[in-house]
Amino acid sequence: MLLAILVVLALAPARAHAHPHDFPPTVWLNIEVRADEVFVKVIGRVDWLPKWLGFAGVSGAVRRGLPAPDAVAEAAKRFSRDTPVEVDGVAATPVGKKLKLRLMSPLDAGMEHFEFHCAYPLSAPAKSFKLRWTNFDGADWGDAVVVPTVIEVDGFPTSHSFMPNEPELTWHATKRTPRFAGVVDPVAAPPAVRWSIPVVALACLLATLLWVVLAWRAGWRFTVPGIVVGAFLSVTLGGVGVVVIAAPFADAIEMPPRDQGRLILESLLNNVYRAFDERSESAVYDRLARCAHESMLDRLYADVHESLILREDGGAVATVQEVTFRDLAVQIPEPGEPDSARLRFHVEGSWQVRCSITHFGHTHTRWNKYKARFAVQHDGQSWKIAEMNVIDYHREDDGKPGDRKREQPKED
């Protein structure tokens, strides 16, 4: 028992002096402005739920799941009363959707929290949204009384803090440029011109012509039936035994110069991250297929997805804001080398990805920094990433060092 007390006393100061953003506030909001609704998620500690809803026993009721519909309706009613909302200057009433309990990340030693979901239906895309938060009883975060909030529009998160002296948030719709404005698709050589030769059909046609010549010279009576049979076989077997060859007079695809090779890889990597702007997994894969060979798709998806979904930070979501490159060394094979015939070159270098991390109702910046060696190969239509071997990876949160991972590059 004495040992347990000493351990608790030893750990307590560490939590007391931790950065307030290392653990969640009492309550926070996530607001997403969608085309058909404004979706609001209220997240907070379970012990604050009765204060918010105003009746005792609500935590136990929700935990047992017995009066869940009543609890959702009561939460929506309370939220509408204590948190007035206007959409395009008109007072709006929320539609309650869900009230549930969940455990937070290990950062909070399994602390139990509640989530309340509601939505404000829209008949047309909203031009403005105004919310006033009035209940600050016990809404502390560290030494401050604050309800941190993130409002997200088209994947762009913005932080806001409700405080007793600043209880209102007003959002206005604005035009946004693409996250990677100015980045073009990979520079590609003209597609190779290829001929498809139906060998079997041509053989049937030649045999028919030979039959006609021999029959005509011999005066055979079966010339017409032979032509009919030969033509039928040539048409029927047109798709059998087709051989594809390069057109003899077409322009050959050439290896790019080093400066163009660097631009090709930069565009390919930008497009890899831009693919994750899509909302569905299938759409992400479709975008990735434009810049990576099929054998790389699963790995690229898993690696990038894992770097953006931050499981150790309570489900924090990273949004890519910028990709920058440095020290890209391009290796173009000499004519006659195997990689030259395969239309394959290599690039080794570093790049960093600036992300916005959204969790606990606020946003901060993270840099994911990489060094890797790539193989880029032409597939007959465009240049694509064929291999990627990570040499070094680490991250920084607002300038503070994070995890580091090192790998040795593999030989091609």
VENHU-V163881 format. One record per pair of residues at least 24 apart in sequence whose ideal C-beta (glycine too) atoms are under 10 Angstrom apart, sorted by the first residue. I is the first residue (numbers start at 1). J is the second residue. If there is no record, write none. Layout:
I/J
I/J
This chain:
15/109
16/142
18/107
18/142
19/142
19/398
19/400
20/140
20/141
20/142
20/143
20/144
20/146
20/148
20/360
20/362
21/141
21/142
21/148
21/313
21/359
21/360
21/361
21/362
21/364
21/397
21/398
22/107
22/108
22/142
22/313
22/360
23/104
23/105
23/107
23/108
23/109
23/111
23/141
23/142
23/314
23/360
24/104
24/105
24/107
24/108
24/111
24/113
24/141
24/148
24/314
24/359
24/360
24/361
25/139
25/140
25/141
25/142
25/144
25/145
25/146
25/147
25/148
25/161
25/360
25/361
25/362
26/51
26/52
26/113
26/136
26/137
26/138
26/139
26/140
26/141
26/145
26/146
26/147
27/51
27/52
27/113
27/114
27/116
27/133
27/135
27/136
27/138
27/139
27/140
27/141
27/146
27/147
27/148
27/149
27/162
27/361
28/113
28/139
28/141
28/146
28/147
28/148
28/149
28/150
28/161
28/162
28/359
28/360
28/361
28/362
29/83
29/116
29/131
29/133
29/147
29/148
29/149
29/150
29/151
29/160
29/162
29/169
29/361
30/115
30/117
30/148
30/149
30/150
30/151
30/152
30/157
30/317
30/358
30/359
30/360
30/361
31/85
31/120
31/129
31/131
31/149
31/150
31/151
31/152
31/153
31/157
31/158
31/160
31/169
31/171
31/361
32/119
32/150
32/151
32/152
32/153
32/154
32/155
32/157
33/87
33/120
33/122
33/125
33/126
33/129
33/151
33/152
33/153
33/154
33/171
33/173
34/119
34/120
34/122
34/125
34/126
34/152
34/153
34/154
35/122
35/124
35/125
35/126
35/154
36/119
36/121
36/122
36/123
36/124
36/125
36/126
37/87
37/94
37/95
37/97
37/118
37/119
37/120
37/121
37/122
37/126
38/85
38/87
38/92
38/94
38/118
38/119
38/120
38/121
38/122
38/126
38/129
38/131
38/151
38/171
39/94
39/97
39/117
39/118
39/119
39/120
39/152
40/79
40/83
40/85
40/94
40/97
40/116
40/117
40/118
40/119
40/120
40/129
40/131
40/149
40/151
41/97
41/98
41/115
41/116
41/117
41/118
41/119
41/150
41/361
42/75
42/79
42/83
42/99
42/114
42/115
42/116
42/117
42/118
42/133
42/147
42/149
42/361
43/102
43/104
43/113
43/114
43/115
43/116
43/117
43/314
43/360
43/361
44/113
44/114
44/115
44/116
44/138
44/139
44/147
44/361
45/104
45/108
45/111
45/112
45/113
45/114
45/138
46/101
46/102
46/111
46/112
46/113
46/114
47/111
47/112
47/113
47/114
47/138
48/113
48/114
48/135
48/137
48/138
48/139
48/140
49/75
49/99
49/101
49/112
49/113
49/114
49/116
51/135
51/137
51/138
51/139
52/78
52/79
52/82
52/83
52/114
52/116
52/135
52/137
52/138
52/139
53/77
53/78
53/79
53/82
53/99
53/114
53/116
54/78
54/81
54/82
54/135
58/99
58/114
59/101
59/112
59/114
61/99
62/99
62/100
62/101
62/114
62/116
63/100
63/101
63/112
63/114
65/100
65/101
68/98
68/99
68/100
69/96
69/99
70/99
71/96
71/99
71/100
71/114
71/116
72/96
72/97
72/98
72/99
72/100
72/116
72/117
72/118
73/99
74/99
75/99
75/114
75/116
75/117
75/118
76/116
76/117
76/118
76/119
78/116
78/135
79/116
79/118
79/135
80/118
80/120
81/134
82/132
82/133
82/134
82/135
83/118
83/131
83/132
83/133
83/134
83/135
83/162
83/167
84/130
84/131
84/132
84/133
84/134
84/168
85/118
85/120
85/129
85/130
85/131
85/132
85/169
86/120
86/128
86/129
86/130
86/131
86/132
86/170
87/120
87/121
87/122
87/123
87/126
87/127
87/128
87/129
87/130
87/131
88/122
88/123
88/124
88/125
88/126
88/127
88/128
88/129
88/130
88/173
89/127
89/128
89/130
90/128
91/130
92/120
92/121
92/122
92/126
92/129
92/130
92/131
93/118
93/120
93/121
94/118
94/119
94/120
94/121
95/119
95/120
95/121
102/315
104/314
104/315
104/360
105/310
105/311
105/312
105/313
105/314
105/315
105/316
105/359
106/312
106/314
107/312
107/313
107/314
107/360
108/314
113/314
125/173
126/153
126/171
126/172
126/173
127/171
127/172
127/173
127/174
128/170
128/171
128/172
128/173
129/153
129/169
129/170
129/171
129/172
129/173
130/168
130/169
130/170
130/171
130/172
131/160
131/162
131/167
131/168
131/169
131/170
131/171
132/162
132/167
132/168
132/169
132/170
133/161
133/162
133/163
133/164
133/166
133/167
133/168
133/169
134/162
134/164
134/167
135/162
135/167
136/162
136/163
136/164
136/167
139/163
139/164
141/360
141/361
141/362
146/361
146/362
147/361
148/359
148/360
148/361
148/362
148/363
149/361
149/362
150/317
150/356
150/358
150/359
150/360
150/361
150/362
150/363
152/317
152/319
152/358
152/363
154/178
154/179
154/277
155/179
155/276
155/277
155/278
155/279
155/317
155/319
155/320
155/356
156/319
156/321
156/356
157/317
157/318
157/319
157/356
157/357
157/358
157/362
157/363
158/356
158/358
158/363
159/356
159/358
159/361
159/362
159/363
159/364
160/361
160/362
160/363
161/361
161/362
162/361
178/274
178/277
179/270
179/273
179/274
179/276
179/277
179/319
179/320
179/321
179/322
179/323
180/267
180/270
180/271
180/273
180/274
180/277
180/320
180/321
180/322
180/323
182/270
183/266
183/267
183/269
183/270
183/271
183/273
183/274
183/323
184/263
184/267
184/270
184/271
185/267
185/268
185/270
185/271
185/290
185/291
185/382
186/263
186/264
186/265
186/266
186/267
186/268
186/269
186/270
186/271
186/290
186/291
186/376
186/382
186/383
186/384
186/385
187/256
187/260
187/261
187/263
187/264
187/266
187/267
187/268
187/382
187/383
188/253
188/256
188/264
188/267
188/378
188/379
188/381
188/382
188/383
188/384
189/251
189/252
189/253
189/254
189/255
189/256
189/260
189/264
189/343
189/378
189/380
189/381
189/382
189/383
190/250
190/251
190/252
190/253
190/254
190/381
191/250
191/253
191/378
191/379
191/380
191/381
191/382
192/246
192/247
192/250
192/251
192/252
192/253
192/343
192/378
192/379
192/380
192/381
193/246
193/247
193/248
193/249
193/250
193/251
193/252
194/244
194/245
194/246
194/247
194/250
194/380
195/243
195/244
195/245
195/246
195/247
195/248
195/250
196/239
196/242
196/243
196/244
196/245
197/241
197/242
197/243
197/244
197/245
198/234
198/237
198/238
198/239
198/240
198/241
198/242
198/243
199/237
199/240
199/241
199/242
199/243
200/233
200/234
200/236
200/237
200/238
200/239
200/240
200/241
200/242
200/243
201/233
201/234
201/235
201/236
201/237
201/238
201/239
201/240
201/241
201/242
202/234
202/237
202/238
202/241
203/233
203/234
203/237
203/241
204/229
204/230
204/231
204/232
204/233
204/234
204/235
204/236
204/237
204/238
204/240
205/230
205/231
205/233
205/234
205/235
205/237
206/230
206/234
207/233
207/234
208/232
208/233
208/234
252/343
253/343
253/378
253/380
253/383
254/335
254/340
254/343
254/378
255/332
255/333
255/334
255/335
255/337
255/339
255/340
255/343
255/344
255/345
255/378
256/330
256/332
256/343
256/345
256/376
256/378
256/383
257/330
257/332
258/328
258/329
258/330
258/331
258/332
258/345
258/347
259/330
260/330
260/332
260/383
261/328
261/330
261/331
261/332
261/345
261/346
261/347
261/376
261/383
262/325
262/328
262/329
262/330
262/347
262/349
263/328
263/330
264/291
264/330
264/345
264/347
264/376
264/378
264/382
264/383
264/384
264/385
265/291
265/325
265/328
265/330
265/345
265/346
265/347
265/349
265/351
265/374
265/376
265/383
265/385
266/323
266/324
266/325
266/328
266/347
266/349
266/351
267/291
267/383
268/292
268/347
268/374
268/376
268/382
268/383
268/384
268/385
269/323
269/325
269/328
269/347
269/351
269/353
269/370
269/372
269/374
269/385
269/388
270/320
270/322
270/323
270/325
270/351
271/323
271/385
272/296
272/300
272/301
272/303
272/304
272/320
272/323
272/385
272/388
273/304
273/307
273/308
273/320
273/321
273/322
273/323
273/351
273/353
273/355
273/368
274/320
274/323
275/300
275/301
275/304
276/301
276/304
276/305
276/307
276/308
276/318
276/319
276/320
277/319
277/320
281/305
288/384
288/385
289/384
290/381
290/382
290/384
291/376
291/382
291/383
291/384
291/385
292/376
292/384
292/385
292/386
292/387
292/388
293/375
293/376
293/377
293/379
293/384
293/385
293/386
293/387
294/379
294/384
295/386
295/387
296/375
296/384
296/385
296/386
296/387
296/388
297/385
299/387
299/388
300/385
300/388
303/370
303/388
303/390
303/393
304/353
304/368
307/353
307/355
307/366
307/368
307/370
307/393
307/395
308/353
308/355
308/357
308/366
308/368
310/355
310/357
310/358
310/359
310/366
310/395
310/397
312/403
313/357
313/358
313/359
313/360
313/366
313/397
314/359
314/360
315/358
315/359
315/360
316/355
316/357
316/358
316/359
316/360
316/363
316/364
316/366
317/355
317/356
317/357
317/358
317/359
317/363
318/353
318/354
318/355
318/356
318/357
318/358
318/359
318/365
318/366
318/368
318/395
319/354
319/355
319/356
319/357
319/358
319/363
320/353
320/354
320/355
320/356
320/368
321/353
321/354
321/355
321/356
321/365
321/366
322/352
322/353
322/354
322/355
322/367
323/351
323/352
323/353
323/354
323/368
324/350
324/351
324/352
324/353
324/354
324/367
325/349
325/350
325/351
325/352
326/350
326/351
326/352
326/371
327/351
327/371
328/374
329/373
330/374
330/376
331/373
331/375
339/375
339/377
339/412
342/375
342/377
342/378
342/386
343/376
343/377
343/378
343/379
343/380
343/383
344/375
344/376
344/377
344/378
344/383
344/386
344/387
344/412
345/374
345/375
345/376
345/377
345/378
345/383
345/386
346/373
346/374
346/375
346/376
346/377
346/386
346/387
346/412
347/372
347/373
347/374
347/375
347/376
347/385
348/372
348/373
348/374
348/389
348/391
348/409
349/373
349/374
349/391
350/391
350/392
352/394
352/395
352/396
353/395
355/395
355/397
357/397
357/398
364/397
364/398
365/396
365/397
365/398
365/399
366/395
366/396
366/397
366/398
366/400
366/402
367/394
367/395
367/396
367/397
367/398
367/399
367/402
368/393
368/394
368/395
368/396
368/402
368/403
369/393
369/394
369/395
369/396
369/402
369/404
370/394
370/395
370/405
371/406
371/407
371/409
372/407
372/409
373/409
373/410
373/411
373/412
375/412
386/412
387/412
